[in-house]
Amino acid sequence: MSETVIVKGTIVTPTEMIPHGEVVVEMGKITYVGTDTDHTGKVYDFEGFVSPGFIDLHVHGGSGFDVMDASFQSLDGLSKHLSAGGTTSFLPTTYSAPLQNLKLAAHAVREATAKQTQGAKVLGIHLEGPYINPKRKGAHSPTHIRSPSIDELVKLEQEAGGSLRMVTLAPEVGLALEVAKSLRSKGIILSAGHTDATYEEMEAATEAGFTHVTHLFNAMRPFHHRDPGVVGAALTDERLTVELIADGLHLHPASLRLAALVKGSEKTVLASDSVMPAGLQDGEYLLGGDKVYLKDRRCSLESGQLAGSTIRLCDAVRNIVELADLPLTKAVEMASLSPARVLGLADRKGCLKPGWDADLTVFDQSFTVLFTMVEGRIVYMRGSTCRGISMLILAV
């Protein structure tokens, strides 16, 4: 977008709220943030909050689209689904599957990374599984869980063409630490997840290059005062960031608040872990060959085991504020700047600053997303009324 765009509303930063503020965008970049009204351009004036765009590090699907469909069309559809929930960039995430299926998914993400999706931007692929502990498999199919393999990962890296950004694996399984050192040397982010690691094993993993923990508390050895496990290591080791699924189902509100208070918003990341049926009508669906059931926004296997979530990051931000009683500024940071830090992109994404990418999300008091901009492109807008060169977006 070559024209100057001015987005007005209450600006949300990691440290403050700026009422009656404006963000000026030119050539895909932010050029001004503040309360000056002397700028000229196309104005979008909102009754709502203007925040940095949300970044989802862990999302499998939504609106009928699945990362494992292994097609640009499906990833593009997912990008639009996510942008309607305020997400401006994301890591399409796989689940445990045969090598050939993972290679096809990696190739599709490579294509989507190179192309411009219509909604949220694809930043690379997150490989969750198959190198996990079957004892903590969660909804992953036990048929496809296997020990970490450097040979397999080299093949997946080749298919991904440099877009492999994050790998979730259990650090205590097989050659996980050797694999971790190899991946870390290439700049790939290592995350502990679906793991039965002890505290000591997790500390060894951190020394080997693990820097993140996938959906803290879920699908891992539970905390015990004499056996703190992964949870204890994650909460006390400053080298680790943690991911939370704030859907109101995976974690009790007290667990959300505990993690955020102990780690701080700068080391806590909100992720959706959303799956293909998210946003669809209640019913029966197939997810990785297994039947799942969607009812009242809960997706589960026949056993009742949760199978991912059905939220988008706007929902996670709302839940952190309403369920965990945390400030909006901190909730927004956990959905924007904190994931940008994990990805090494905190010099251009995740905050509203001059010179940074114009990734913006606008939402109202009920956390309904009104407007989403990705690097200066308006990719989603809800219910608008024109006023000359200005446009007033009313809270719905």
C-alpha angles and dihedrals in degrees: 000000000000100000123088111258125195118199115195132194141086104325117221119205129170089262109029151009119241112202117210091012133150139210117209118208128194129169093351094307135099111248102174140016121184145064101298110127098189095095120108128211141085107330127211107189116192138191090216149058123303110208139164113278115270120250118209114202095180122041128136101181150306144195090033094308121120128192087222090062080083097211136118089229092059093046090048090052090049090050090058092047090053096045090058085061094051098263113140100177136013150173110240104225129213129206131215109302142138115295093250092055091049091049091053091049091048091051091050091051089049088056093046091048090055095044129060111253116209094239132021117005120254110232098181140291131303112207109207107184157321086132097067138116111270088213088067098032097134107187094341114120109253089214092072102038112112143157119282113274125196089197092056092046092051088055092048091048089053092052092045091052095212095322097105100114107160138020124194114203141148107261094208096057122098116300094349096130093048090048090047093055090050093049094044091054086062094051095255115147116241119211128184113226143145085026141147093197121150121230090261093049090050091050089052088050091053089052088052092055109277109144105165141048121217117227097341115231093012121102095358141097106291122241117265125176091239095033108039094171123175092333093056092047093046094051097045105035111087091203092068130079119200135216124217130196101215099187097122090247108065095049138028112241089246090057091052091050094044094054094045094048095047097043098031125227092278091065099034120087127194114217130177102215081198119176136207099274092055109124094016130110121277111276148093121310140170119245116180090338093307125108115247129184125218117202129155091349092306117120116198145158122250087268091059092251111146111253105200123299138280100221134107123214094266086063092048091052091050092049094049089053098041102032102031095033095229126151118268091237091059093044091053091048090054090054098043123014096030095056088043088057091052090053094045091245099113091114092069112011137050100043139063104247134136110267094025126114112281095243106150136170124191121194136168133233091282091051092249108152113239103174138010127191125188116197090330097317117115102227100168135023130169128209108338136187119197122228106181107283089347127078123203115206111202123210109253 
